[in-house]
Amino acid sequence: MSGHYLLLAVFSCLLRNGSVDVPTYWAVFEGKRYGNVSEEMNGVDISHCSISCMKHNESHPCHAFNFREADGSCQLIRKSKSHIVKSEGYQAYVQFLCLTGYPKIQNAEEAFHGWSGAYPAPRGGQVTFKCKHPRGFTDDHKVHMATCASMRPDAWCTTFTDHQTTILCPPPRLPECKMSQKGGEYAGVKNRTISGFACVPWLDPEGREGDIMVEVREGSFPDEITSSHKFCRNANGYPGGPWCNIKDSLKWEYCDVPFCDFDDSGGSSESGVQSESTRGVMQPNYKECRLTEMGKEYSGKEYKTETGKGCIKWTSVTERAFPLTSFIFSHLPFQDRQNHGLPQKISDFLHHWIASESDNRNRNDFGVCRNFGSKERPWCFVSLANSTWEYCDIPFCPGPNGLQIFHQEAS
């Protein structure tokens, strides 16, 4: 009976005050049956089994059943989701939907289209997968999909194969090293200082000295700060590099985060990003690509947004008395932006940052893309009339291993 459908139309038992839709059940999964059985009966024929499944039950609808002709065994599946097990002589039947789970891609983000994600999935219900690793999927796809088939019952059509699910999307990995002197882009997991002190969370749960973040709010972090985040960072641009707060009279101390060493070839890495020597230390010259998700280290010359609009000069923004500081730091708590605005040292810090980064001698008419503040990636203003800004399309630095091309210098 595999490959054919079973039309169950016992109207005399089901019609009430007019016509109703009669479910159609299809034979599926030859040599297998549905697990997590809800009800079971013996010594019946397939008509009795199918009618029992069709009987209306709002709280526990029956979308599928297993039937074994040898002994008249009938198993009803009154669960919204099921799985497949060995047949044991049964034939499985199901309505035209997806009762079994969709294939997953390890480490990938999921989104649902055409359904909520609650089972059973309807025909055409789709799951899209996106890989958060800076390089994306290893097969260069931007998106992968799994769709509840329209031509076969309880079947998922995918843009990937089963053996790929654990290798398509590598977990995001950032280098355990810094790419600039200050290391503002560092987002690794080092959590001890150069003296061996353990770092304490940036968000102080004990309220020691108010909020520990007050001292670093004039900068911004390269990653999300949670209550458990206690890794070395340099959000406010200290000259010695990443640091953290400690439970000691010193209150804070620098961390020993080494420079990234690209390779031993004398100047260039696998990524094609050139390295230059600064006081005897090889450092990357990552001008026209970004190496981190937020791209705060980007210092290239891109001056157009993703839609092709020209960027307004950052110095022009500040010269026109636009409230740039308040705009960029609008993510700070309300009370920190009241009275006379942000503290003067925050404004001074931002303006100094912009002045030092805004080298537009070769493009007098445009500004450049940067990530001042805490946006997702480099951006710029395209109009000050209504504070309009757009993201820029700054590519990740090329290389087969993404950010994993970096390794720590030998100590």
Secondary structure, DSSP 8 states (H G I E B T S, - for coil): -TTSEEE---HHHH--SS-----EEEEESTTEEE-S-SEEE-S--HHHHHHHHHS--SSS---EEEEETTTTEEEEE-SSSB-EEE-TT-EEEE-SSB-B-----TT-EEEEESS-S-SSB-TT-EEEEE--STT--TT--S-EEEEE-SSSTT-EEESS-GGGTTTSS------SSBSSSS-TT------B-TT--B---SS-TT-TTS-GGGGGTTS--SS---TT----B-TT--TT--EEE-SSTT-EEE----BEE--SSSSB-TT--EEEEETTEEEEE-TTSBSSSS-TT------B-TTS-B---HHHHHHTT--HHHHHTTTS-GGGGSTTSS-HHHHHHHHHHHHHH---TT-TT----B--SS-SS-EEEEETTTTEEEE----B---TTGGGG-EE---
